[in-house]
Structures are given as C-alpha cells and as structure tokens.
C-alpha cells in the first residue's frame, strides 16, 4: 500500500472522533528494536513509524501508549530510545489536538 495510503486509510477509519493511539514496538524491525518479546523480521523502520505518526497530525488524539518494550532483551537501549521517540510524537499529537480544540 505504501505509507501515504496507510495514513489515508487510518484517517478515514478514525474520522473526526477522538483517537487513542497504541503503538506496539513489535512492529519495528528487530534490527532497530531488538528489545521486544516478539520480534518481527521485516518490520517497520523508525523513519516509517515517525512518518506514520506525523501523518496523523490534525486528528483528535486524546492519548496513546507504547507497548512491548522488553529491557531485558535491549542490550543497546535502541528499543527504549525508539519507544521514547514514539511516545514523544504521541504527546505532540495530543498537544496539537488540544491547541486546535
């Protein structure tokens, strides 16, 4: 589909209602995020995740979370850093929504 089509589909499904975004670290390729219980070879790159999240700007994001970070498998802390960046993006989306409203 490509990222633009995924973003368009997500926006169409959500419509104008309030949105809670849950991000599962398992969706990242383990080369970028090894610290998870269920690694997905061929998963997303962090750049793609940020593109997806930033494509949700303008939606009524009321909250979000990041799940499946497993520090015991994260020797480099890459997974925690990716999760923190995703959480930052989610908070930015929520702040934008509040400023708009």
SERO-4910 file (N, C-alpha, C, O; in steps of 0.05 Angstrom, whole numbers):
BEGIN
 pado doro    nc1    nc2    nc3   cac1   cac2   cac3    cc1    cc2    cc3    oc1    oc2    oc3
  Unk    A     16    -24      0      0      0      0     17     25      0     11     45    -13
  Unk    A     39     24     15     55     48     18     45     65     42     22     63     50
  Unk    A     63     80     53     57     95     77     35    116     73     18    119     91
  Unk    A     35    130     50     15    150     46    -13    138     46    -32    149     57
  Unk    A    -16    114     34    -42    101     33    -50     91     61    -74     91     68
  Unk    A    -31     81     76    -37     73    104    -47     96    120    -66     94    135
  Unk    A    -33    119    118    -42    143    133    -70    151    124    -87    157    141
  Unk    A    -75    151     98   -101    159     88   -123    140     99   -144    149    107
  Unk    A   -117    114     99   -136     94    109   -141     98    139   -164     97    148
  Unk    A   -120    103    154   -123    107    183   -141    132    188   -158    131    205
  Unk    A   -135    153    174   -151    178    177   -180    173    170   -198    184    183
  Unk    A   -185    158    149   -213    152    141   -227    135    161   -251    140    167
  Unk    A   -214    116    173   -226     99    193   -233    115    218   -255    112    230
  Unk    A   -215    132    226   -219    148    251   -240    170    247   -256    175    265
  Unk    A   -240    183    225   -259    205    220   -252    228    238   -229    234    243
  Unk    A   -273    240    249   -269    264    266   -270    258    296   -268    276    312
  Unk    A   -273    233    303   -276    226    331   -250    226    347   -228    228    335
  Unk    A   -252    224    373   -228    223    389   -212    197    384   -224    176    378
  Unk    A   -186    199    386   -168    176    378   -149    171    401   -136    189    412
  Unk    A   -146    145    408   -125    136    426   -106    119    409   -115     99    397
  Unk    A    -80    125    409    -61    111    392    -44     93    409    -30    102    427
  Unk    A    -45     67    404    -28     48    418     -7     38    398    -14     28    377
  Unk    A     18     41    405     40     32    387     54      8    399     62      9    422
  Unk    A     55    -13    384     68    -38    392     97    -38    381    100    -39    356
  Unk    A    117    -39    398    145    -39    389    151    -63    372    170    -63    356
  Unk    A    135    -84    374    139   -108    357    137   -102    328    148   -116    311
  Unk    A    124    -80    321    121    -73    292    147    -63    280    150    -62    256
  Unk    A    166    -55    297    193    -47    287    210    -71    280    208    -91    293
  Unk    A    226    -68    259    244    -90    252    264    -93    275    273    -74    287
  Unk    A    271   -118    283    289   -123    305    317   -111    302    332   -109    321
  Unk    A    324   -105    277    350    -91    273    350    -64    286    371    -53    293
  Unk    A    326    -52    289    323    -26    302    314    -28    331    320    -11    347
  Unk    A    299    -49    336    287    -52    363    288    -82    372    267    -96    370
  Unk    A    311    -91    381    313   -119    389    300   -125    416    294   -148    422
  Unk    A    295   -105    431    285   -108    458    255   -111    460    241    -94    471
  Unk    A    245   -133    449    216   -138    450    212   -168    452    229   -184    444
  Unk    A    189   -176    462    184   -205    466    178   -220    440    183   -244    439
  Unk    A    168   -206    419    161   -219    394    172   -203    371    157   -188    358
  Unk    A    198   -206    365    210   -191    343    197   -199    316    191   -222    311
  Unk    A    194   -179    299    182   -183    272    203   -176    251    206   -153    244
  Unk    A    216   -196    239    235   -192    218    220   -180    194    198   -190    187
  Unk    A    231   -159    183    217   -146    160    198   -124    170    182   -114    155
  Unk    A    200   -117    196    183    -97    207    190    -69    197    207    -65    180
  Unk    A    176    -50    209    180    -22    201    207    -11    210    218    -20    230
  Unk    A    216      9    196    240     24    204    229     48    221    207     57    217
  Unk    A    245     58    240    236     81    256    227    104    239    208    118    246
  Unk    A    240    109    217    233    131    198    204    127    188    189    147    186
  Unk    A    196    103    183    169     97    173    148    102    196    127    112    191
  Unk    A    156     94    220    138     98    242    133    128    247    111    137    251
  Unk    A    155    143    246    152    172    250    135    185    228    119    203    233
  Unk    A    139    176    203    123    186    181     93    179    186     76    196    181
  Unk    A     88    155    195     60    147    200     48    165    222     26    175    219
  Unk    A     62    167    244     51    183    266     47    212    258     27    224    265
  Unk    A     67    223    245     65    252    237     42    256    217     31    277    214
  Unk    A     36    234    202     13    236    184    -14    237    197    -34    242    185
  Unk    A    -14    232    223    -39    233    239    -44    261    250    -65    265    264
  Unk    A    -26    280    245    -30    307    255    -56    318    246    -64    315    222
  Unk    A    -70    331    264    -96    343    258   -119    326    268   -142    335    270
  Unk    A   -114    300    275   -135    284    287   -138    291    316   -120    303    328
  Unk    A   -160    284    328   -166    290    356   -153    268    374   -167    251    385
  Unk    A   -127    268    375   -112    249    391   -115    256    421   -106    277    430
  Unk    A   -127    238    436   -132    243    465   -112    229    483   -111    234    507
  Unk    A    -97    211    471    -77    196    487    -64    174    471    -71    170    448
  Unk    A    -45    160    484    -32    138    470    -13    124    488     -9    132    511
  Unk    A     -2    102    479     17     87    494     36     72    476     32     70    452
  Unk    A     58     62    488     78     46    474     80     20    490     85     21    514
  Unk    A     76     -2    476     76    -28    490     97    -47    479    107    -43    456
  Unk    A    104    -67    494    121    -89    487    151    -83    487    167    -97    475
  Unk    A    159    -62    501    188    -57    504    197    -75    526    186    -75    548
  Unk    A    217    -92    521    228   -111    540    257   -105    545    275   -114    531
  Unk    A    263    -89    566    290    -80    571    310   -104    574    334   -100    568
  Unk    A    301   -127    584    319   -149    588    331   -159    561    351   -173    561
  Unk    A    318   -153    539    328   -161    512    341   -137    497    347   -140    473
  Unk    A    344   -115    511    352    -89    498    379    -81    507    382    -60    520
  Unk    A    400    -96    499    427    -91    509    438    -63    500    454    -51    513
  Unk    A    428    -53    477    438    -28    466    421     -4    475    430     19    471
  Unk    A    398     -8    485    377     11    492    364     24    467    350     43    470
  Unk    A    369     12    444    357     22    419    327     21    420    313     39    411
  Unk    A    316     -1    431    287     -4    433    275     17    451    255     29    444
  Unk    A    287     21    474    277     41    492    278     69    480    260     85    484
  Unk    A    299     75    465    302    101    452    280    104    430    268    126    428
  Unk    A    276     83    415    255     85    394    227     88    408    211    104    398
  Unk    A    222     74    429    197     76    443    193    104    455    171    115    454
  Unk    A    215    115    465    213    143    476    207    163    454    191    182    459
  Unk    A    219    159    431    213    178    409    184    175    400    171    195    394
  Unk    A    174    151    399    146    147    391    128    160    412    108    173    405
  Unk    A    134    156    437    118    169    458    118    199    456     98    212    460
  Unk    A    142    211    450    144    239    446    125    248    423    111    268    425
  Unk    A    126    233    401    109    240    378     79    239    385     63    255    377
  Unk    A     72    218    401     44    216    410     36    239    428     14    250    425
  Unk    A     53    248    445     47    271    462     44    296    445     27    313    451
  Unk    A     61    299    425     59    322    407     32    322    393     20    343    390
  Unk    A     23    299    384     -3    297    371    -25    305    390    -44    319    381
  Unk    A    -24    296    414    -44    303    434    -44    333    440    -65    346    443
  Unk    A    -20    345    443    -18    374    448    -30    389    425    -45    409    428
  Unk    A    -23    381    400    -34    395    376    -64    394    376    -77    414    370
  Unk    A    -75    371    383   -104    368    384   -117    386    404   -138    398    400
  Unk    A   -104    389    427   -115    406    449   -113    436    440   -132    451    446
  Unk    A    -92    443    427    -89    471    418   -109    477    397   -120    500    395
  Unk    A   -115    458    380   -136    461    358   -163    464    370   -179    480    361
  Unk    A   -169    449    391   -195    448    403   -199    470    422   -220    473    434
***
